[in-house]
Amino acid sequence: MVIGVDVNSWCVKAATENLEWLEQEYHLTDADFRVIQGDVSHLAERVGVESVDCTVSEPDLDLHYVRHRLVHTHRKSLTS
C-alpha cells in the first residue's frame, strides 16, 4: 500500500484525484493507495510502524525529525 500524507486538505484532494486518474488511465487493477490529511510526524501512530517500508518526501522537509519519530515510536512499541 502507498500512503500519502499532507496537512492541506486541498493537496489531499488533488493527490487522490491524480492517483485515481493514474489508476484509470493505466488500468492499474491492483493499485492500493490512500491519501490522508495530517502531520507526517504522527504517521506511525495512524498506520502502524510495522507497515512502513520506506518514506519519500520533498527535499525541504526535516527527514531527521521524521526518522527520529518513527524510530522512537517503534522502540516504544517494542518495549511496551
C-alpha positions in Angstrom: 0.0 0.0 0.0 1.1 3.5 -0.8 0.1 6.2 1.7 0.3 9.9 1.0 0.1 12.4 3.8 -0.4 16.2 3.7 -1.6 18.8 6.1 -3.5 20.7 3.5 -7.0 19.3 2.6 -6.8 20.6 -1.0 -3.5 18.8 -1.5 -5.1 15.5 -0.2 -8.0 16.0 -2.7 -5.7 16.8 -5.6 -3.4 13.9 -4.9 -6.3 11.5 -4.6 -7.7 12.7 -7.9 -4.3 12.3 -9.6 -3.9 8.8 -8.3 -7.4 7.8 -9.4 -6.6 9.2 -12.9 -3.4 7.1 -13.0 -5.3 4.1 -11.9 -7.9 4.5 -14.7 -5.5 5.7 -17.4 -3.1 2.8 -17.0 -5.6 0.2 -15.8 -3.9 -0.4 -12.5 -6.2 -3.0 -11.2 -4.0 -3.8 -8.2 -3.4 -0.2 -7.1 -3.6 0.2 -3.4 -3.3 3.7 -2.2 -4.8 6.2 0.2 -4.1 9.9 0.9 -4.7 11.1 4.4 -4.7 14.6 5.9 -2.5 15.1 8.8 1.0 15.7 10.1 3.5 13.1 8.9 5.2 13.1 12.3 2.2 11.1 13.5 2.1 8.7 10.6 3.3 5.7 12.5 0.5 6.2 15.0 -2.1 6.2 12.3 -0.9 3.3 10.1 1.4 1.3 12.4 5.2 1.5 12.2 5.4 -2.1 11.0 3.6 -1.2 7.8 6.1 1.5 6.8 8.8 0.1 4.5 10.2 3.5 3.4 9.4 7.2 3.2 9.6 9.6 0.4 9.3 13.4 0.9 10.0 16.7 -0.5 13.6 17.9 0.0 12.7 20.8 2.3 11.1 18.6 4.9 13.0 17.7 8.0 13.7 13.9 7.4 15.9 13.7 10.5 12.9 14.6 12.7 10.6 12.2 10.9 13.1 9.4 11.1 13.6 10.1 14.8 9.8 10.0 15.4 9.4 6.7 13.6 12.4 5.0 15.3 11.3 6.4 18.7 7.7 5.2 18.2 8.9 1.8 17.1 11.3 1.4 20.1 8.5 2.4 22.4 6.1 -0.2 20.9 8.8 -2.9 21.3 9.4 -2.2 24.9 5.8 -1.9 26.0 
